[in-house]
Amino acid sequence: MDNWKLEQPKNEAVFTTKFVVKDKKPILRVYYDSDDGSWQFHHDPESSEDDSMIVSLSEIIMLDESINQLSTLQEGYCAVRNDENSE
C-alpha cells in the first residue's frame, strides 16, 4: 500500500458490510458523510444494519485499491458505480 492517496490515516475506522468483507462483493457505493466525516463502503444499497461491520480504511483499500481514486471526494458526497469494472 505504498500508493496511499487518502488524507485519512490507514487505521481510521470505517463502516462497511459483511457482503464486502466476508463475501468479497465489490464496493459499488461509497458515502463520505458530512455530519461526522465518516466513510461508508457498500455493495448493495439495500443492506440492513444487521449486515454492518466496522473495519480499518486500510482493510478496504486492500480489498479494492481503486478506492484511492476517491481522495478528492468531498464530505457530503457519494460515489457510485454499476459494477467492479466501472470507474
DSSP file (Angstrom, degrees, kcal/mol; ACC not computed):
  #  RESIDUE AA STRUCTURE BP1 BP2  ACC     N-H-->O    O-->H-N    N-H-->O    O-->H-N    TCO  KAPPA ALPHA  PHI   PSI    X-CA   Y-CA   Z-CA
    1    1 A M    >         0   0    0      0, 0.0     3,-0.6     0, 0.0    61,-0.0   0.000 360.0 360.0 360.0  46.2    0.0    0.0    0.0
    2    2 A D  T 3   +     0   0    0      1,-0.2     2,-0.0     2,-0.0     0, 0.0   0.660 360.0  66.4 -74.7 -15.6    2.8    2.4   -0.9
    3    3 A N  T 3   +     0   0    0      2,-0.0     2,-0.3     0, 0.0    -1,-0.2  -0.158  66.7 160.0-100.5  40.0    0.4    4.4   -3.1
    4    4 A W    <   +     0   0    0     -3,-0.6     6,-0.0     1,-0.2    -2,-0.0  -0.477   6.8 167.4 -65.4 121.1   -1.8    5.7   -0.3
    5    5 A K        +     0   0    0     -2,-0.3    -1,-0.2     3,-0.0     2,-0.1   0.531  39.9 100.2-113.5 -12.3   -3.7    8.8   -1.6
    6    6 A L        -     0   0    0      1,-0.1    65,-0.1     2,-0.1     4,-0.1  -0.477  66.1-140.3 -79.3 148.5   -6.3    9.4    1.0
    7    7 A E  S    S+     0   0    0     64,-0.2    -1,-0.1    -2,-0.1    64,-0.0   0.680  79.0  90.1 -80.6 -16.8   -5.8   12.1    3.7
    8    8 A Q  S    S-     0   0    0      1,-0.1    -2,-0.1     2,-0.1     2,-0.0  -0.469  90.0 -99.9 -76.3 150.4   -7.3    9.9    6.4
    9    9 A P    >   -     0   0    0      0, 0.0     3,-1.7     0, 0.0    48,-0.3  -0.329  27.7-115.9 -69.0 154.9   -5.0    7.6    8.3
   10   10 A K  T 3  S+     0   0    0      1,-0.3    48,-2.4    47,-0.1    49,-0.3   0.795 114.2  53.4 -60.4 -30.0   -4.8    3.9    7.4
   11   11 A N  T 3  S+     0   0    0     46,-0.2    -1,-0.3    45,-0.2     2,-0.1   0.311  76.7 131.5 -92.8  11.0   -6.2    2.8   10.7
   12   12 A E    <   -     0   0    0     -3,-1.7    45,-1.9     1,-0.1     2,-0.3  -0.416  62.2-118.1 -63.3 134.2   -9.3    5.1   10.5
   13   13 A A  E     +A   56   0A   0     43,-0.2    26,-0.4    -2,-0.1     2,-0.3  -0.578  39.3 178.3 -75.3 133.0  -12.5    3.1   11.4
   14   14 A V  E     -A   55   0A   0     41,-3.0    41,-2.0    -2,-0.3     2,-0.4  -0.901  26.7-113.0-132.6 161.3  -15.0    3.0    8.5
   15   15 A F  E     +Ab  54  40A   0     24,-2.5    26,-2.4    -2,-0.3     2,-0.2  -0.766  45.5 140.4 -98.0 140.0  -18.4    1.4    8.0
   16   16 A T  E     -A   53   0A   0     37,-2.5    37,-2.4    -2,-0.4     2,-0.3  -0.800  40.6-102.1-152.8-164.6  -19.0   -1.4    5.6
   17   17 A T  E >>  -A   52   0A   0     24,-0.5     4,-2.0    35,-0.3     3,-0.6  -0.870  27.0-111.5-129.9 164.2  -21.0   -4.7    5.4
   18   18 A K  H 3>>S+     0   0    0     33,-2.3     5,-1.9    -2,-0.3     4,-1.7   0.766 115.1  66.0 -63.7 -24.5  -20.3   -8.4    5.7
   19   19 A F  H 345S+     0   0    0     32,-0.2     6,-2.9     3,-0.2    -1,-0.2   0.892 107.0  39.9 -64.8 -38.8  -21.0   -8.6    2.0
   20   20 A V  H <45S+     0   0    0     -3,-0.6     4,-0.3     4,-0.2    -2,-0.2   0.936 127.0  31.8 -73.9 -48.4  -17.9   -6.5    1.2
   21   21 A V  H  <5S+     0   0    0     -4,-2.0    -3,-0.2     3,-0.1    -2,-0.2   0.953 132.4  23.8 -80.5 -52.2  -15.6   -8.0    3.8
   22   22 A K  T  <5S+     0   0    0     -4,-1.7    -3,-0.2    -5,-0.2    -2,-0.1   0.885 130.8  37.6 -86.3 -40.7  -16.6  -11.7    4.2
   23   23 A D  S   <S-     0   0    0     -5,-1.9    -3,-0.2     2,-0.1    -1,-0.2   0.502  98.1-132.4 -91.2  -3.9  -18.4  -12.4    0.8
   24   24 A K        +     0   0    0     -6,-0.3    -4,-0.2    -4,-0.3    -3,-0.1   0.816  43.0 167.4  57.3  34.4  -15.9  -10.3   -1.2
   25   25 A K        -     0   0    0     -6,-2.9    -1,-0.2    -7,-0.1    -2,-0.1  -0.513  42.8 -97.0 -72.8 147.9  -18.6   -8.5   -3.1
   26   26 A P        -     0   0    0      0, 0.0     2,-0.7     0, 0.0    -1,-0.1  -0.334  32.7-112.4 -68.0 147.7  -17.4   -5.4   -5.0
   27   27 A I        +     0   0    0      1,-0.2    16,-0.3    -7,-0.1     3,-0.1  -0.722  45.1 162.6 -79.3 117.5  -17.8   -1.9   -3.5
   28   28 A L        +     0   0    0     14,-2.4    53,-2.2    -2,-0.7     2,-0.4   0.564  59.8  43.1-113.1 -15.6  -20.3   -0.1   -5.6
   29   29 A R  E     -CD  42  80A   0     13,-2.3    13,-3.1    51,-0.2     2,-0.4  -0.993  57.8-176.7-139.0 130.0  -21.3    2.7   -3.3
   30   30 A V  E     -CD  41  79A   0     49,-2.6    49,-2.5    -2,-0.4     2,-0.4  -0.993   6.0-167.6-126.3 130.7  -19.1    5.0   -1.2
   31   31 A Y  E     -CD  40  78A   0      9,-2.2     9,-2.3    -2,-0.4     2,-0.6  -0.962  10.8-164.8-118.9 133.6  -20.5    7.6    1.1
   32   32 A Y  E     -CD  39  77A   0     45,-2.4    44,-4.0    -2,-0.4    45,-0.6  -0.881  28.6-139.8-115.7  95.2  -18.5   10.4    2.8
   33   33 A D     >  -     0   0    0      5,-2.4     4,-1.2    -2,-0.6    42,-0.1  -0.259  12.3-156.9 -66.2 135.0  -20.8   11.7    5.5
   34   34 A S  T  4 S+     0   0    0     41,-0.2    -1,-0.1     2,-0.2    41,-0.1   0.740  86.5  62.8 -82.0 -24.1  -20.9   15.4    6.1
   35   35 A D  T  4 S+     0   0    0      1,-0.1    -1,-0.2     3,-0.1    -2,-0.0   0.864 129.5   0.0 -73.7 -34.0  -22.3   15.2    9.6
   36   36 A D  T  4 S-     0   0    0      2,-0.1    -2,-0.2     0, 0.0    -1,-0.1   0.385  93.0-114.4-135.6   2.1  -19.3   13.3   11.2
   37   37 A G     <  +     0   0    0     -4,-1.2     2,-0.1     1,-0.2    -3,-0.1   0.658  63.5 149.6  73.4  15.5  -16.8   12.8    8.3
   38   38 A S        -     0   0    0     -6,-0.1    -5,-2.4   -24,-0.0     2,-0.3  -0.476  39.9-133.3 -83.0 155.9  -17.2    9.0    8.4
   39   39 A W  E     - C   0  32A   0    -26,-0.4   -24,-2.5    -7,-0.2     2,-0.4  -0.830  15.2-165.7-106.9 145.0  -16.8    6.8    5.4
   40   40 A Q  E     -bC  15  31A   0     -9,-2.3    -9,-2.2    -2,-0.3     2,-0.5  -0.998   1.8-165.9-131.0 136.9  -19.2    4.0    4.3
   41   41 A F  E     + C   0  30A   0    -26,-2.4   -24,-0.5    -2,-0.4     2,-0.3  -0.974  18.5 171.7-127.3 116.2  -18.4    1.3    1.7
   42   42 A H  E     - C   0  29A   0    -13,-3.1   -14,-2.4    -2,-0.5   -13,-2.3  -0.886  34.5-167.0-128.9 152.4  -21.3   -0.8    0.4
   43   43 A H  S    S+     0   0    0     -2,-0.3    -1,-0.1     1,-0.3   -13,-0.0   0.798  88.3  30.1 -94.3 -47.0  -22.1   -3.3   -2.3
   44   44 A D    >   -     0   0    0      1,-0.1     3,-1.5   -15,-0.1    -1,-0.3  -0.953  65.4-146.9-121.0 127.4  -25.8   -3.2   -2.1
   45   45 A P  T 3  S+     0   0    0      0, 0.0    -1,-0.1     0, 0.0    -3,-0.0   0.669  97.9  65.7 -66.5 -13.1  -27.9   -0.1   -1.1
   46   46 A E  T 3  S+     0   0    0      2,-0.0     0, 0.0    -3,-0.0     0, 0.0   0.273  71.6 134.0 -92.6  11.4  -30.4   -2.4    0.5
   47   47 A S    <   -     0   0    0     -3,-1.5     2,-0.2     1,-0.1    -5,-0.0  -0.275  48.5-135.5 -61.0 146.1  -28.1   -3.6    3.2
   48   48 A S    >   -     0   0    0      1,-0.1     3,-1.6     4,-0.0     4,-0.2  -0.572  23.5-106.6 -99.1 167.8  -29.6   -3.7    6.7
   49   49 A E  G >  S+     0   0    0      1,-0.3     3,-1.4    -2,-0.2    -1,-0.1   0.794 118.4  66.0 -61.8 -28.2  -28.0   -2.5    9.9
   50   50 A D  G 3  S+     0   0    0      1,-0.3    -1,-0.3   -33,-0.0    -3,-0.0   0.715  97.7  54.7 -65.9 -20.4  -27.6   -6.2   10.9
   51   51 A D  G <  S+     0   0    0     -3,-1.6   -33,-2.3   -34,-0.1    -1,-0.3   0.473  86.3 119.9 -90.1  -3.4  -25.1   -6.6    8.0
   52   52 A S  E <   +A   17   0A   0     -3,-1.4     2,-0.3    -4,-0.2   -35,-0.3  -0.230  35.6 176.6 -70.9 150.1  -22.9   -3.7    9.2
   53   53 A M  E     -A   16   0A   0    -37,-2.4   -37,-2.5     2,-0.0     2,-0.5  -0.970  23.1-138.7-143.4 156.0  -19.2   -4.0   10.1
   54   54 A I  E     +A   15   0A   0     -2,-0.3     2,-0.3   -39,-0.2   -39,-0.2  -0.988  35.0 156.4-117.2 126.4  -16.5   -1.6   11.2
   55   55 A V  E     -A   14   0A   0    -41,-2.0   -41,-3.0    -2,-0.5     2,-0.2  -0.813  44.6 -84.5-136.1 175.1  -13.1   -2.1    9.7
   56   56 A S  E  >  -A   13   0A   0     -2,-0.3     4,-1.4   -43,-0.2     3,-0.5  -0.532  33.6-120.5 -82.5 154.1  -10.0    0.0    9.1
   57   57 A L  H  > S+     0   0    0    -45,-1.9     4,-2.2   -48,-0.3   -46,-0.2   0.859 114.0  59.7 -60.7 -35.7   -9.7    2.1    6.0
   58   58 A S  H  > S+     0   0    0    -48,-2.4     4,-2.2     1,-0.2    -1,-0.2   0.852 100.0  55.7 -63.5 -33.0   -6.6    0.1    5.0
   59   59 A E  H  > S+     0   0    0     -3,-0.5     4,-1.4   -49,-0.3    -1,-0.2   0.895 107.5  49.5 -65.0 -38.5   -8.6   -3.1    5.0
   60   60 A I  H  X S+     0   0    0     -4,-1.4     4,-2.0     2,-0.2    -2,-0.2   0.923 110.5  49.7 -63.9 -44.4  -11.0   -1.5    2.5
   61   61 A I  H  < S+     0   0    0     -4,-2.2    -2,-0.2     1,-0.2    -1,-0.2   0.868 107.3  54.9 -64.9 -35.8   -8.1   -0.4    0.3
   62   62 A M  H  < S+     0   0    0     -4,-2.2     3,-0.3     1,-0.2    -1,-0.2   0.854 110.8  46.3 -64.5 -32.8   -6.6   -3.9    0.4
   63   63 A L  H  < S+     0   0    0     -4,-1.4     2,-0.2     1,-0.3    -2,-0.2   0.840 134.7   9.1 -75.0 -34.0  -10.0   -5.2   -0.9
   64   64 A D    ><  -     0   0    0     -4,-2.0     3,-1.7    -5,-0.1    -1,-0.3  -0.746  58.3-172.2-153.5  96.2  -10.2   -2.6   -3.6
   65   65 A E  G >  S+     0   0    0      1,-0.3     3,-1.8    -3,-0.3     4,-0.2   0.690  80.4  78.2 -64.7 -18.3   -7.3   -0.3   -4.4
   66   66 A S  G >  S+     0   0    0      1,-0.3     3,-1.8     2,-0.2    -1,-0.3   0.683  73.6  79.6 -66.2 -14.6   -9.4    1.8   -6.7
   67   67 A I  G X  S+     0   0    0     -3,-1.7     3,-2.2     1,-0.3    -1,-0.3   0.789  76.7  73.8 -61.3 -26.3  -10.9    3.4   -3.6
   68   68 A N  G X  S+     0   0    0     -3,-1.8     3,-1.3     1,-0.3    -1,-0.3   0.780  81.4  70.5 -55.4 -27.2   -7.7    5.5   -3.6
   69   69 A Q  G X  S+     0   0    0     -3,-1.8     3,-0.5     1,-0.3    -1,-0.3   0.627  85.3  69.2 -66.7 -11.7   -9.2    7.4   -6.6
   70   70 A L  G X   +     0   0    0     -3,-2.2     3,-1.8     1,-0.2    -1,-0.3   0.189  60.6 113.9 -92.2  17.5  -11.7    8.9   -4.2
   71   71 A S  G <  S+     0   0    0     -3,-1.3   -64,-0.2     1,-0.3    -1,-0.2   0.720  79.3  47.9 -62.4 -20.2   -9.1   11.1   -2.5
   72   72 A T  G <  S+     0   0    0     -3,-0.5    -1,-0.3     2,-0.1     2,-0.2   0.402  80.0 123.1-100.6   1.7  -10.8   14.2   -3.8
   73   73 A L    <   -     0   0    0     -3,-1.8     2,-0.2     1,-0.1     3,-0.1  -0.468  57.2-137.6 -64.8 129.4  -14.4   13.2   -2.8
   74   74 A Q    >   -     0   0    0     -2,-0.2     3,-1.6     1,-0.1   -42,-0.2  -0.562  26.1 -87.0 -91.1 153.4  -15.7   15.9   -0.5
   75   75 A E  T 3  S+     0   0    0      1,-0.2   -42,-0.2    -2,-0.2   -41,-0.2  -0.268 114.5  32.2 -54.8 139.6  -17.7   15.4    2.7
   76   76 A G  T 3  S+     0   0    0    -44,-4.0    -1,-0.2     1,-0.3     2,-0.2   0.423 101.6 100.7  91.8  -0.4  -21.4   15.0    2.0
   77   77 A Y  E <   -D   32   0A   0     -3,-1.6   -45,-2.4   -45,-0.6    -1,-0.3  -0.689  53.7-152.4-114.0 167.3  -21.0   13.3   -1.4
   78   78 A C  E     -D   31   0A   0     -2,-0.2     2,-0.4   -47,-0.2   -47,-0.2  -0.934   7.1-142.4-134.5 160.4  -21.1    9.8   -2.6
   79   79 A A  E     -D   30   0A   0    -49,-2.5   -49,-2.6    -2,-0.3     2,-0.4  -0.988  20.7-175.4-123.5 134.1  -19.5    7.8   -5.4
   80   80 A V  E     +D   29   0A   0     -2,-0.4     2,-0.3   -51,-0.2   -51,-0.2  -0.981   6.4 179.3-132.4 140.5  -21.5    5.1   -7.3
   81   81 A R        -     0   0    0    -53,-2.2     3,-0.1    -2,-0.4    -2,-0.0  -0.972  30.6-131.1-137.5 156.4  -20.5    2.7  -10.0
   82   82 A N  S    S-     0   0    0     -2,-0.3     2,-0.3     1,-0.1    -1,-0.1   0.849  84.7 -10.0 -75.8 -36.2  -22.5    0.0  -11.8
   83   83 A D  S >  S-     0   0    0    -56,-0.1     3,-1.6   -55,-0.1    -1,-0.1  -0.920  81.1 -85.7-153.9 176.6  -20.0   -2.9  -11.3
   84   84 A E  T 3  S+     0   0    0     -2,-0.3   -57,-0.1     1,-0.3    -2,-0.0   0.655 122.8  56.1 -67.6 -15.2  -16.5   -3.5  -10.2
   85   85 A N  T 3  S+     0   0    0      2,-0.0    -1,-0.3    -4,-0.0     2,-0.2   0.513  90.4  91.5 -92.5  -5.9  -15.1   -2.7  -13.6
   86   86 A S    <         0   0    0     -3,-1.6    -5,-0.1     1,-0.1     0, 0.0  -0.506 360.0 360.0 -85.2 156.3  -16.6    0.8  -13.8
   87   87 A E              0   0    0     -2,-0.2    -1,-0.1    -7,-0.0    -3,-0.1   0.491 360.0 360.0 -71.5 360.0  -14.8    3.9  -12.6
